[in-house]
Amino acid sequence: MKTQVLVVDDHAQARNTICKILESEERYEVIGVVEGGLQAIEFVERRLPDLILMDIEMPEMNGFEATKHIKERYPFVKIVLVTASDDMLNLLEALKYGAQGYLFKNLNQSTWLKYLDCLLNEEAPLSRELAYEILKEVQITKRKEILTVHHLTSREQDILYEVARGLTNKEIALRYEISEYTVKNHLKNILQKLQVHNRVQLTRYAMEQGII
């Protein structure tokens, strides 16, 4: 039997993306798409889904409140809260309100489906490998967002990451098949853009920002 899913999100693009992910697998069937928490509660009262994928930030009633209402009356319905934020405090809130899971919108399709499969198969809890994969994707996305703000090029981002990992200019040059002179020029630009003065400060910045 297919897993029947209700998608709850106030953004049309997000709803469409989630539906496409689910519809790529025959084992999932989207039986409803609504825009808010109140509508989700009304839908569940008419037709019980097996799984609800629900956004957190929504007008009128957010995902936490809607989850609480639904779980109080229908505890067997599985709910996964979905968010664009990488604030891990939301994960604790999701569990507190009764949700079974928590997904980031920026994860790739295969990770989404692996996560949902683990969640729905109660005999196969979320593996350590999948948890690491999710965390790694979130960290990579966060690193790119932070560095983009400072207008670092893709190559400068790579070199910053390698410097913060402790690689020398020679090692970086060999890794990316460029000259040490080019590495030094990139490093000079990075220091200027981030307003730090040396490699030590650059490494500290990278650690504080969660880049490494």
C-alpha positions as a printed Julia matrix, in Angstrom:
212×3 Matrix{Float64}:
   0.0    0.0    0.0
   1.14   3.52  -0.75
   1.91   5.99   2.02
  -0.69   8.74   1.81
   0.8   12.18   2.39
  -0.55  15.65   3.19
   1.72  18.57   2.22
   1.32  21.79   4.24
   3.18  24.95   3.18
   2.15  28.55   2.5
   4.57  28.91  -0.44
   3.45  27.48  -3.79
   6.99  26.76  -4.98
   7.81  24.82  -1.81
   4.59  22.81  -2.09
   5.31  21.95  -5.72
   8.9   20.91  -4.94
   7.83  18.64  -2.09
   5.12  17.07  -4.23
   7.61  16.38  -7.04
   9.99  14.67  -4.6
   7.22  12.44  -3.29
   5.72  11.71  -6.69
   9.1   10.5   -7.94
   8.57   7.37  -5.83
   5.61   5.05  -6.36
   5.34   4.24  -2.66
   4.14   7.77  -1.86
   0.78   9.29  -2.81
   0.03  12.97  -2.18
  -3.65  13.07  -1.17
  -3.78  16.72  -0.16
  -2.0   20.06  -0.42
  -2.95  22.96   1.87
  -1.47  26.35   2.74
  -1.67  26.57   6.55
  -2.01  24.93   9.94
  -5.77  25.47  10.29
  -6.39  23.96   6.87
  -4.2   21.0    7.81
  -6.31  20.31  10.9
  -9.52  20.52   8.86
  -8.11  18.17   6.22
  -7.02  15.57   8.78
 -10.52  15.56  10.27
 -11.97  14.72   6.84
  -9.34  12.3    5.6
  -6.57  10.78   7.68
  -3.16  10.77   5.94
  -0.37   8.42   6.97
   2.2   11.21   6.91
   2.13  15.01   7.06
   4.99  17.15   5.76
   4.43  20.55   7.34
   6.24  23.87   7.11
   7.01  25.6   10.41
   6.62  29.29   9.57
   3.04  29.89   8.38
   0.47  32.65   9.02
  -2.5   32.16  11.39
  -1.18  28.91  12.84
   2.42  27.72  12.58
   3.6   24.15  12.16
   4.33  23.61  15.85
   0.8   24.55  16.94
  -0.84  22.57  14.14
   1.27  19.53  15.06
   0.19  19.77  18.68
  -3.52  19.92  17.73
  -3.3   17.01  15.3
  -1.21  14.75  17.55
  -3.54  15.26  20.51
  -6.45  13.78  18.54
  -4.65  11.57  16.01
  -1.41  10.4   17.67
  -0.87   7.69  15.05
  -0.47  10.21  12.2
   3.22  10.78  11.55
   4.3   14.39  11.16
   7.58  15.73   9.78
   8.19  19.45  10.17
   9.96  21.09   7.24
  11.95  24.32   7.35
  14.44  26.43   5.43
  16.19  27.37   8.7
  19.17  25.4    9.98
  18.46  26.36  13.6
  18.74  23.07  15.49
  16.59  24.47  18.31
  13.65  23.98  15.96
  14.38  20.25  16.03
  13.9   20.21  19.8
  10.68  22.19  19.45
   9.43  19.78  16.78
   9.96  16.79  19.06
   8.38  18.62  21.99
   5.16  19.17  20.03
   5.01  15.53  19.01
   6.53  15.49  15.53
   8.34  12.32  14.48
  10.84  14.07  12.27
  12.44  17.26  11.0
  13.69  18.03   7.5
  15.6   20.91   5.92
  14.22  22.18   2.61
  17.67  22.53   1.09
  18.56  18.83   1.37
  18.73  16.88  -1.86
  15.95  14.59  -3.05
  17.69  11.31  -2.26
  18.36  12.4    1.33
  14.7   13.38   1.76
  13.51   9.99   0.56
  16.05   8.06   2.67
  14.98  10.0    5.73
  11.27   9.4    5.16
  11.85   5.71   4.48
  13.71   5.36   7.78
  11.0    7.26   9.6
   8.11   5.22   8.21
   9.85   1.9    8.78
   9.81   1.83  12.56
  12.12  -1.18  12.57
  14.8    0.9   10.83
  15.51   4.11  12.79
  17.52   6.94  11.29
  21.02   5.59  10.79
  24.16   7.35  11.98
  25.32   7.53   8.35
  22.16   9.31   7.19
  22.24  11.68  10.17
  25.85  12.57   9.24
  24.87  13.04   5.59
  22.11  15.48   6.57
  24.41  17.41   8.91
  27.13  17.58   6.26
  24.74  19.0    3.65
  23.49  21.62   6.11
  27.06  22.66   6.97
  28.05  22.95   3.3
  24.99  25.07   2.53
  25.63  27.28   5.57
  29.27  27.75   4.57
  28.3   28.84   1.06
  25.69  31.27   2.39
  28.17  32.87   4.79
  30.91  33.25   2.2
  28.62  34.5   -0.55
  27.74  37.46   1.66
  31.38  38.52   1.51
  31.49  38.08  -2.3
  34.15  35.39  -2.23
  34.54  33.59  -5.53
  34.17  29.83  -5.72
  37.95  29.4   -5.86
  38.46  31.75  -2.91
  35.95  29.71  -0.92
  37.89  26.54  -1.71
  41.19  28.09  -0.64
  39.71  29.53   2.56
  38.43  26.08   3.47
  41.82  24.46   2.81
  43.74  27.12   4.74
  41.38  26.68   7.7
  42.05  22.92   7.53
  45.75  23.65   7.95
  47.07  23.12   4.42
  50.11  25.11   3.27
  50.16  27.22   0.1
  52.21  24.52  -1.61
  49.73  21.79  -0.64
  46.8   23.9   -1.85
  48.59  24.62  -5.12
  49.14  20.9   -5.71
  45.57  20.03  -4.77
  44.01  22.48  -7.24
  46.81  22.32  -9.84
  47.62  26.01  -9.66
  50.8   27.93  -8.79
  51.74  28.99  -5.27
  51.76  32.56  -6.56
  48.08  32.19  -7.53
  47.29  30.77  -4.11
  48.98  33.74  -2.45
  46.97  36.19  -4.55
  43.72  34.45  -3.69
  44.67  34.44  -0.02
  45.45  38.16  -0.13
  41.98  38.84  -1.58
  40.32  36.63   1.03
  42.03  38.41   3.93
  40.99  41.77   2.51
  37.37  40.79   1.94
  36.95  39.2    5.38
  38.94  41.97   7.07
  41.34  39.65   8.88
  45.11  39.95   8.92
  46.66  36.49   8.86
  46.07  32.74   8.53
  45.49  32.29  12.25
  42.7   34.88  12.29
  41.32  33.38   9.1
  41.17  29.91  10.68
  39.51  31.3   13.78
  36.93  33.06  11.61
  36.21  29.84   9.76
  35.67  27.95  13.0
  33.46  30.63  14.56
  31.28  30.77  11.45
  30.91  27.01  11.24
  32.75  26.83   7.93
  34.86  23.97   9.31
